Amino acid sequence: MPLSVVWFKRDLRTTDHAPLMNAITQCVQNGDELLLVYLFEPEMLAHPTTSSRHLCFQWQAIQGLNQRLVSQGLSLKIHPLQASAADVFKWLHSQHQLQFLFSHEETGLRYTYERDLNVKNWCARNDVVWNETPQLGVIRGLQNRKRWSYRWHANMRKPPIKVDFNPWLKAGLLPCIPEWPSPWKMTAPPKPTHEHDVLGKGPFQMGGEEQAQQLLTSFIKDGRIENYQKHISKPEESRQSCSRLSPYLAWGQLSMRQVFQALEACESKTMAHRAFGSRLRWHCHFIQKFESEHRIETENMNRGFDDMTVVTNGDNLLRWMNGDTGIPFIDACMRCVRETGYLNFRMRAMLVSFLTHHMGHSWKDGVNHLARCFLDFEPGIHFCQFQMQAGVTGINTLRIYNPVKQGLDHDPDGLFIRKWVPSLQEVPLAFVHEPWRMPPLELAMQGGDTRSVAPMIDIKATARQARSRLWTFKNHPAVRAEAQRILNVHVDTRYQRRRRP
Ligand SMILES: Cc1cc2nc3c(=O)[nH]c(=O)nc-3n(C[C@H](O)[C@H](O)[C@H](O)COP(=O)(O)OP(=O)(O)OC[C@H]3O[C@@H](n4cnc5c(N)ncnc54)[C@H](O)[C@@H]3O)c2cc1C
């Protein structure tokens, strides 16, 4: 019997899922067998952005979905396999007459792009029809942003796809249950080929479509959104007052349309609702940038910055990665994200600013480390945001965050610092943000000395150097020419006048 396969990627959900619905329709029409797969591919496991927390999050979602399918009386399940797409589809073709492949389009890392090209060519050579559906309002092959926002809104307002298994059940069709080659079978979440640095063990948010729906309800209907803007920049309070939907959106366990429509359904709209709505659009805006120019995974978005000198200091880099710079607010933020997988936007920006501006490193030195730390790692947002904060786009306002000021503004009582840097538990509030300012007597009472509280670098001097370095470059003709190109490709013409380089 011919076979239709749904290939789940960053879309482990059964609601608003066009490929799943299309596959069911196809099977009912043709009497095909149906198979659902998720692939933990060798390239994914070996990739420097991958960490165990990502793999567990996907694994949890698969387990949750399979339980739900069973509870609905369906004999279907998602088969997690540790194998490459090429091997799996070739094998299915030879053993089970694979004819139709259904998936969402993916805007991912270079290896997923190249893999998809190979799968596409293989399908064409073997008469397998690959039916790919766009998602997120991201448009493939887009040349510029004319009317992008309008098209995005129109897309978000379309009714979500209702996945209905009833026609499939009524037709008495069967799921395909292959006897997989043994190395592909999985009973536990896989480990990355090599963990690059030892990150914390959680607690992390738990993966799953049900968890995502509950979080959405608690944010929009049960009122967590009320303090959204008030707390968005606070590292501790944001954990409760921001939506925390990012891992579910990044891994597709919730569709953007579902979140957008839940927000639209609110009767009264406050500033918080509007601010949140804008960020939903930003999510897709950044992924669209990556879709149009995915070379920025490894190259400066603005090539004019290619000649900028950068520092390479392995010891300092390690201290930044481990949250051991001696600057309390930086260390607290890094330790927090390593342990919990989450940090609010401003503090993420500050970590990048510190790495690239104060330490003078290239963004490339830290981008994979934070990708591994963030449970919500989404390539399209991550690489674009990293470069924006590093100041190498030439079109964004340059921000050099002073970590002491950020700490005083957003953790005035030092509670967040004390939570994550226990060695500062007993330090008086007056010095908790700058322990190096402690008088010798106070220091001695804390059992420390000048060396033990010395910051890794001088924040003010390094900020001055960074400012002059970046401003000199920003006015360079090559940077300005590239900035204009970036505006033409990635920014809606309506906003270009305001953002002229
Ligand atoms: C250096 C850096 C790297 C980042 N990497 C990622 C990443 O890998 N994945 C990721 O989802 N976000 C990333 N962000 C953006 C942002 O920090 C997170 O989306 C946000 O903190 C997630 O928390 P939340 O779900 O509570 O967001 P909320 O504030 O509740 O926002 C709702 C949703 O909007 C989107 N969103 C919010 N802020 C932004 C933003 N500034 N840009 C784009 N989309 C946004 C996210 O999908 C988020 O879930 C990064 C930011 C920086 C500065």
Ligand as a Chemical Component Dictionary entry (heavy atoms), coordinates in Angstrom:
data_LIG
# 
_chem_comp.id                   LIG 
_chem_comp.type                 NON-POLYMER 
_chem_comp.pdbx_formal_charge   0 
_chem_comp.three_letter_code    LIG 
# 
loop_
_chem_comp_atom.comp_id 
_chem_comp_atom.atom_id 
_chem_comp_atom.alt_atom_id 
_chem_comp_atom.type_symbol 
_chem_comp_atom.charge 
_chem_comp_atom.model_Cartn_x 
_chem_comp_atom.model_Cartn_y 
_chem_comp_atom.model_Cartn_z 
_chem_comp_atom.pdbx_ordinal 
LIG C1  C1  C 0 21.010 38.276 21.880 1  
LIG C2  C2  C 0 19.568 37.856 21.853 2  
LIG C3  C3  C 0 19.244 36.581 21.436 3  
LIG C4  C4  C 0 17.909 36.184 21.395 4  
LIG N1  N1  N 0 17.637 34.918 20.999 5  
LIG C5  C5  C 0 16.348 34.487 20.938 6  
LIG C6  C6  C 0 16.038 33.169 20.521 7  
LIG O1  O1  O 0 16.921 32.363 20.201 8  
LIG N2  N2  N 0 14.730 32.795 20.493 9  
LIG C7  C7  C 0 13.719 33.662 20.841 10 
LIG O2  O2  O 0 12.545 33.277 20.811 11 
LIG N3  N3  N 0 14.003 34.923 21.212 12 
LIG C8  C8  C 0 15.268 35.373 21.283 13 
LIG N4  N4  N 0 15.539 36.661 21.686 14 
LIG C9  C9  C 0 14.414 37.618 21.848 15 
LIG C10 C10 C 0 13.796 37.732 23.245 16 
LIG O3  O3  O 0 14.761 37.957 24.209 17 
LIG C11 C11 C 0 12.946 36.515 23.628 18 
LIG O4  O4  O 0 12.037 36.216 22.582 19 
LIG C12 C12 C 0 12.088 36.777 24.863 20 
LIG O5  O5  O 0 12.896 37.197 25.921 21 
LIG C13 C13 C 0 11.356 35.499 25.223 22 
LIG O6  O6  O 0 10.593 35.643 26.386 23 
LIG P1  P1  P 0 8.989  35.602 26.357 24 
LIG O7  O7  O 0 8.497  34.438 25.604 25 
LIG O8  O8  O 0 8.520  35.727 27.753 26 
LIG O9  O9  O 0 8.699  36.887 25.485 27 
LIG P2  P2  P 0 7.493  37.920 25.440 28 
LIG O10 O10 O 0 8.046  39.239 25.813 29 
LIG O11 O11 O 0 6.335  37.419 26.180 30 
LIG O12 O12 O 0 7.186  38.006 23.873 31 
LIG C14 C14 C 0 6.327  37.094 23.199 32 
LIG C15 C15 C 0 7.037  36.470 22.040 33 
LIG O13 O13 O 0 7.447  37.456 21.111 34 
LIG C16 C16 C 0 8.705  37.115 20.553 35 
LIG N5  N5  N 0 9.691  38.139 20.927 36 
LIG C17 C17 C 0 9.773  38.828 22.073 37 
LIG N6  N6  N 0 10.781 39.704 22.032 38 
LIG C18 C18 C 0 11.342 39.562 20.826 39 
LIG C19 C19 C 0 12.424 40.198 20.180 40 
LIG N7  N7  N 0 13.122 41.174 20.755 41 
LIG N8  N8  N 0 12.744 39.820 18.939 42 
LIG C20 C20 C 0 12.047 38.838 18.317 43 
LIG N9  N9  N 0 11.006 38.199 18.877 44 
LIG C21 C21 C 0 10.654 38.562 20.120 45 
LIG C22 C22 C 0 9.076  35.754 21.136 46 
LIG O14 O14 O 0 8.608  34.749 20.286 47 
LIG C23 C23 C 0 8.297  35.738 22.426 48 
LIG O15 O15 O 0 7.999  34.450 22.879 49 
LIG C24 C24 C 0 16.881 37.089 21.753 50 
LIG C25 C25 C 0 17.222 38.373 22.172 51 
LIG C26 C26 C 0 18.559 38.745 22.225 52 
LIG C27 C27 C 0 18.894 40.130 22.686 53 
# 
loop_
_chem_comp_bond.comp_id 
_chem_comp_bond.atom_id_1 
_chem_comp_bond.atom_id_2 
_chem_comp_bond.value_order 
_chem_comp_bond.pdbx_ordinal 
LIG C1  C2  SING 1  
LIG C2  C3  SING 2  
LIG C2  C26 DOUB 3  
LIG C3  C4  DOUB 4  
LIG C4  N1  SING 5  
LIG C4  C24 SING 6  
LIG N1  C5  DOUB 7  
LIG C5  C6  SING 8  
LIG C5  C8  SING 9  
LIG C6  O1  DOUB 10 
LIG C6  N2  SING 11 
LIG N2  C7  SING 12 
LIG C7  O2  DOUB 13 
LIG C7  N3  SING 14 
LIG N3  C8  DOUB 15 
LIG C8  N4  SING 16 
LIG N4  C9  SING 17 
LIG N4  C24 SING 18 
LIG C9  C10 SING 19 
LIG C10 O3  SING 20 
LIG C10 C11 SING 21 
LIG C11 O4  SING 22 
LIG C11 C12 SING 23 
LIG C12 O5  SING 24 
LIG C12 C13 SING 25 
LIG C13 O6  SING 26 
LIG O6  P1  SING 27 
LIG P1  O7  DOUB 28 
LIG P1  O8  SING 29 
LIG P1  O9  SING 30 
LIG O9  P2  SING 31 
LIG P2  O10 DOUB 32 
LIG P2  O11 SING 33 
LIG P2  O12 SING 34 
LIG O12 C14 SING 35 
LIG C14 C15 SING 36 
LIG C15 O13 SING 37 
LIG C15 C23 SING 38 
LIG O13 C16 SING 39 
LIG C16 N5  SING 40 
LIG C16 C22 SING 41 
LIG N5  C17 SING 42 
LIG N5  C21 SING 43 
LIG C17 N6  DOUB 44 
LIG N6  C18 SING 45 
LIG C18 C19 SING 46 
LIG C18 C21 DOUB 47 
LIG C19 N7  SING 48 
LIG C19 N8  DOUB 49 
LIG N8  C20 SING 50 
LIG C20 N9  DOUB 51 
LIG N9  C21 SING 52 
LIG C22 O14 SING 53 
LIG C22 C23 SING 54 
LIG C23 O15 SING 55 
LIG C24 C25 DOUB 56 
LIG C25 C26 SING 57 
LIG C26 C27 SING 58 
# 
